[in-house]
Amino acid sequence: MEKPPTMDRALIEALVGVFSKARVAAAQSEAALTESLCWEAWALVPEPKFGWDSSYVVLGRMVSFLRAAKVYEKAISLVHGYLESGHHLDYEDGPYFWLGTLHYEKGNLGDAYTYLDRANRMSGGRCFREEEPKYKAFLKAAKAKNKLR
């Protein structure tokens, strides 16, 4: 795969500004504003949305804030769009981790287990660093429960 084009510095700064506002909105539990700011940021990213050097980071921020706003289905669709875009690299465990957390929060624990387990195996457990401990605890408990069957 050839090297993706570099996002313009001004565009990156604009995205940082919008995501900073989204972080504040999410911290204040303003779900509608958080979601609105996410889509404002997404609209700034030129096509192909997933084809830029910073697309992975932008997607990660989108998923994080949409998860905080409880907009799970739209976030899941974005991640699947990335996985199907041709820009996903085989070693990237992040999309599977994101899907696992979204399904966990949505209450789809079977899917959460599937995706978190895949991310865990791909990353050797690194996917849980700097993340909420509940996801690792869930996977650990689910694995222990499966061993008892």
Secondary structure, DSSP 8 states (H G I E B T S, - for coil): --------HHHHHHHHHHHHHHHHHHHTT-HHHHHHHHHHHHHHS-SSTT-STTHHHHHHHHHHHHHHTT-HHHHHHHHHHHHHTT---TT--HHHHHHHHHHHHHT-HHHHHHHHHHHHHHHTTGGGTTS-HHHHHHHHHHHHHHHH-
